[in-house]
Structures are given as C-alpha cells and as structure tokens.
Amino acid sequence: MAASKPVDAQADTGLSRWQLALAIGAPVLLGAGAIYLWNKRSVAKRSERKAPEGSSSPVPKEGGDRVENPTDSRSVLDRAQAAKNKGNKYFKAGKYEQAIQCYTEAISLCPLEQKQDLSTFYQNRAAAFEQQLKWKEVVQDCSKAIELNPKYIKALYRRAKAYEKLDNKKECLEDVTAVCILEGFQNQQSMLLADKVLKLLGKEKAKEKYKNREPLMPSPQFIKSYFNSFTDDIISQPLLKGEKPDEDKDKEGEAADVTRTGRSGYQKAKQYMEEENYDKIISECTKEIETKGKYMAEALLLRATFYLLIGNAAAAQPDLDMVVSMEDANVKLRANALIKRGSMYMQQQQSQLSTQDFNMAADIDPQNADVYHHRGQLKILLDHVEEAVDDFDECIRLRPDSALAQAQKCFALYRQAYTGSNPLQIQVAVKGFEDVIKKFPKCAEGYALYAQALTDQQHFSNADEMYDKCIELEPDNATTYVHKGLLQLQWKQDLDKGLELISKAIEIDNKCDFAYETMGTIEVQRGNLTKAIEMFNKAINLAKSEMEMGHLYSLCDAAYAQTEVAKKYGLKPPTL
C-alpha cells in the first residue's frame, strides 16, 4: 500500500506495530508511542481508586519513627480523626455533603505539623467533591494534599482525573506520569489514562501543526522505494521511445533545458523524475493540466502522487478523484489512482472507504498485480490475514517474479503463527523465508522481513547477517541501519554500537524520521530527556501524515512530562 510509516501501535486504528511494519517496511522493534517506552515489565491490574482512606501514602521519614506531638495536640488530632471517620461513614452511605462537612471539620482541627494526617483529610474531601462532579474543588483539595505529601499517589491520580475532566491535558499528563513512576509502571489504570491523554494531546497538536506545515519533499531514496512498490504504474515507468529525444542524452544544464522547451509539461516532469529533480515535477504537471494537454490524466496522477509524497493529501484527493472519474482514461491509470486514494484513506483511518477503492480497482483491472499486492497489505492492517494471503497469492500468480509480494506473504504467515503460538506454523513460515531469499537473492525486503522474524525468535546472530545482506544490496537504505542498531541493543545491549548505526542512518538520509524517532526513544531510556525532545521534534517536522505526526507528538509530550515531574517531585524512571 502506498503509505509512509507506522504510528502508535495503540493508535485509534487498533493496528499493531508489526502490521504497519509489514505494509511499509517500518519498525517493529520499538514499542508504542506512550510515555513508558523503557518499561519491560508486565502491568498488573488494580481496583478503581474511589473510596476515602484512613491514612495517606507514607510521608518519607528521616531516621526512625515519627516523634509524637504533646498530649494536647494528640487530643485535638484524635478529634480530627473522629470527624474524618464519621465522614467516611457518610461517604460510604452516599451522603457526600455531610461527608464534606466532616472532612472540613477534620481539616480545621488537625494541627499543621501533622502533615500526613492533614493530607489524608484533604484527599478524602476531594474524593467527596469528585462524587459531586465538582472538579475545581477536587483539584484544589488534591493540590493541598500533594503540597503536604508530594508523593501521595491517590491525590496525584485523583487530581489527574479532575484535570482530565477540566480539559487540562498537560497538567493531567504530568500528574499521571508521576503516578506511573511512583507505582513502578505496574498499574494498568494509570497507564491507560496516560495513553489516552497522550493520544488526545498528540491529535490536537498534529491537527494544528499539519494544517500549517511547509510541504517537504522526502529523500530520493524514499521516493524510489515508494515507486518500486508498484509494477503496473505507468507514471513511474521510464520515458517511452519518442518521448525522450536522443539528443537529450548528452546534454546537461542549460542545453538540456533548451531541448525541453518543445515538450509538454508532463514529458518535462517525467524527465525531471528520471534526473531525480523532484521539486519541479508538480509545477510541470500543473502546466500540462492547465493546458488540457495530451497527457492530462497522467499529469493529474503524477501530481497527486507527489502531493501525497510531500504530505498534502488535501491537494492530492481532487486530482485522484478526477483520474478515477475519467472513464476514457487508461484503466491502469485509474486503478493506480484508486490504490493511492485507498492508501490515503487508510492513513486517515477511513478503512471502509479504503476497502471500497481497492475493491473497485480489482473490478476495473482484475489483471493488475499491484491491486492485489497493496490490497493484501490493507488486509494485514485490518488483521484479515487469510484474506491478505489470498491477495498475495493472486499477485504472485499474475507476477511470479514479484519477490516483494512473496516476502510479505511469508511475513504475514509468520506473524499469524507467532501471535497464535503455533511452533509448527512458525517453522513453515521460516522455511518460506529461506525459499524466498534463495529464489530472489537480490530482494532486500526479503532479508529485512526475515531478519525481523529471526529477531522475534531471538536468533540474533542470524538476524544480524540478514541486515548485513540488506545493507549490501541497498547501502543507502537508512531504515535498515536503524533496525540493525535496534538489534544491537536487544542482542548485546551495546548502546554505543546501536547509536552509531542510527547516527549512520541519519548521515545517509537526514530526512529519515524513523531514525530521529528511534534516537529519541533511546535517549528517553537513557534519561536524556532534553535530547529526546530534540530528536522527537525533528521527527515531527518530517512526518508524512497527520496521524504519524500525532504519534510523534505523543512521544515528545511524554518526554516533556517526565522532565516536569523530575523538576517538581524529583521523580525519574529507571534508565539504561
């Protein structure tokens, strides 16, 4: 499918990282875009924090047991505790106004030096206000409790929920981040709230940023890889005989420009494409379209394709719509437009429209291998693996030399077996990979997907060899260096080597957002949050879709929240 790179594995699509990776050759080793990427432990479920309590989380003590106050203070504290206990009874009976009155009495009676008890009374009153949906009062009382006991988990979590209700997402995220760190990332309830807020923040920021972003042409390597995913795409084919004058071959610079002047805008665009002079393609296609030239349909499709590549789906869609509606146009042009529009819809999380476009492409051009190849990838994204395999099989029937379809079919079967814990089927899938790389020894994608399967099986040495073969075949593929770098971390815990390889990826392609994202994630794990935020921001500026940008903002916001929590409470998660 004509797409860019994956998003959060827990994004609203419900797509897992490996599914997106299969479609577009992106990472499977990184976790989701959540705040807690460093965490390797399982998450234990805990009950809802609702009822008031008898005592707060312990305030850290300095040397031994706390010294009791004088007798008169003890007597006053006993009266405060009695008021609190009475309030608890009212709370459990659902009489929240009476409970609030009792907790207020407890607060007024409690000696100021009894910080632990006083923080409990404020937190209990906040719990009663919560039942009355008085969110501002909840925030005020929780803030008092936290001021008295900065590591008070119940108060921090309750304030986080109140901030969520008040739509104060930034403050909510900071509080729930502190809670997760204090709980050792073992409470699913807290983790889910953090993930929810991160997604909402990411969507909001991405919507605004993407709307006003400057179009950015991807690297030549990315563009070539994109077009290589099609075999029946007329616009990606070299200039036909008669379209490219022989005298152009030896002309450069101004001389070549003079020769181009007698040719149509589309022909010039195709020539620029061969020269990798991609920035001029949209304007030349526009000239062809405005003059309604001979190659108008081709120019519309080529312009739409480059609009998609620079991340301008709004501009691409009218061109794709027009090509699809041209019943007298070459059927392969219309089918290609449907594939690209379907891929665009999938990126926009409109799976029903995406499916309709792919099915229509199959109806109008049933012998087009690209339709089945890219629809197979759509089925993978929708977790319809059996249907995906059927489409890959049809693609292979139509084009037996389609190494990419055969490799992706193997990967789909492997993931199905792996997630289903079927050792026999895993062996069959691995044998399939071996057959593919033996039959197509120059298919880098085959080695890359096999390497990911080997990594899952913890056959790290063999996986490393497969990545080396990828690099040998495609030395300019930055993504492979990132995968190999991640492998060094997982295999040998070799941080220096991993970072060296990822830095190499950025050197090869300074527009590789995956490399910056991965570098940022590693810096989070190392505790270098400022550096991580810098890397995530670079990736954000390179994002190719609004959905991808939202995922990256989630990563960035997670890192920023940790910096704020560290400043306020001195809390930091474990690091590598």
Disulfide bonds with the S-S distance in Angstrom:
none
